[in-house]
């Protein structure tokens, strides 16, 4: 992965945080197995799980029922989620 590609994914994660998402490392904070970002608004809960720049999954749950899901690269998933 080039430095430009890596920067693109890092900027995407920064956009999530700037939009009010909260991130939590899963596992060892110095070398996490994954990062999970969540945003809750009333009955709607959105989550993005990042295992690598090429492996991210996002879901939207409304009252406990998954209504949307997407997977792909971090930048692609974040782009999709921010349009929900």
N, C-alpha and C positions, 0 to 999 in steps of 0.2 A: 504494500500500500504506500502510495506516495505521501509526501508531507501535505500536499494540497488536499488529497482525499481525507486524510486524518483530520485536518483543520475543518473541513466541511462537516464532518460528523460531530466534532467538538463544538462547533458553533451551533449546530442543531440542538445539542443538549443544553447549551447555554440559553437558547431561546425558550426551551421548556421551563427552565428555572425563572427566567424573566417574566414568563406568563403565569407564574404562581404555582408551578408544580414543585413538589417536595421530593428530593432524591435521598435514597437510603442504600448504602452498600450492603450486600448480602455476603456473609462470611467474613474473612479477615479484612478489616478496613484498609490495610496496606496493600492487599492483593485480593480484592473481592472476586467472588465467583460470578457475581452479577450486580448490576445497579438497577434499582426499581424506583421509578418516578410515578407519583400518584397525584391526582387532583380530584377532590370531591366537591360537588356542588349540589346540595340537597340530596335527591334520590339518585343522582348520576355520579358514578365513580369511574374515572378513567385511570388506566395504568399502562406504563411502558416498562418492559423488562429488557435490559440490555446485557447480553453475554459477551458480545464483541461488536466491533464496528459493522461487521457483516451479518450480525445475528440479533435482531431486535423483534419483539412481539408487543403489540398493544391491544388492549381490549377496552370496551365501554360496557359497563353494566348499569342497567336501570332497574332499580328495586330488586337487585339480585339476579337479574336475567341478562345474559350477555346479548347485546344488540348489535355490536360491531366488533370486528377483529381484523388485524392486519399484521403482516410480518414482512421482513426484508432488512435492508441496511438501516442503520440508525437515521441517517438523513432522510431517507424515503419514508420511514415510519413516522418520524416527527412531523414531516411535512403533511402527511395524511391526517394525523391526530389533531394537529392545530387547525384543520379545516372542519372538524366535527362540530 
